[in-house]
Amino acid sequence: MSKRDDLIVKYATDLKDKCGMNPDMDLLTKVTIGCGPSIYNADAATVSGSDESELATVKNNFLIKKLGLKDGADLDKAIDSVMETYGKSNRSKYRPVVYYLLTKHFKKESVY
């Protein structure tokens, strides 16, 4: 297996164990590929749920630019909801998992 495949298995395990859901592996793979090389960089591979600038980046670069959503309070609520689902105490929230959860939340699977 490639390094990316290993990471996708790790993300799927996080979705099962920490979020209590059975992931759509096809969508998870596409979201992971969409993250590009950031998944191999230790700092960029994770999302800090308590860093406001990090959450603003997720909102602007992913929700607004990638998924094509309009800016509004519902985006912040969705991010909070995903952070809650993933576990606020969980320090490493993998970016592809967060993006996967947001994609499912807004039912934007068609983007991928």
Rosetta blueprint (number, residue, H / E / L):
1 M L
2 S L
3 K H
4 R H
5 D H
6 D H
7 L H
8 I H
9 V H
10 K H
11 Y H
12 A H
13 T H
14 D H
15 L H
16 K H
17 D H
18 K L
19 C L
20 G L
21 M L
22 N L
23 P L
24 D L
25 M H
26 D H
27 L H
28 L H
29 T H
30 K H
31 V H
32 T H
33 I H
34 G H
35 C L
36 G H
37 P H
38 S H
39 I H
40 Y H
41 N L
42 A L
43 D L
44 A L
45 A L
46 T E
47 V E
48 S L
49 G L
50 S L
51 D L
52 E H
53 S H
54 E H
55 L H
56 A H
57 T H
58 V H
59 K H
60 N H
61 N H
62 F H
63 L H
64 I H
65 K H
66 K H
67 L L
68 G L
69 L L
70 K L
71 D L
72 G L
73 A H
74 D H
75 L H
76 D H
77 K H
78 A H
79 I H
80 D H
81 S H
82 V H
83 M H
84 E H
85 T H
86 Y H
87 G L
88 K L
89 S L
90 N L
91 R L
92 S L
93 K E
94 Y E
95 R H
96 P H
97 V H
98 V H
99 Y H
100 Y H
101 L H
102 L H
103 T H
104 K H
105 H H
106 F L
107 K L
108 K L
109 E H
110 S H
111 V H
112 Y L
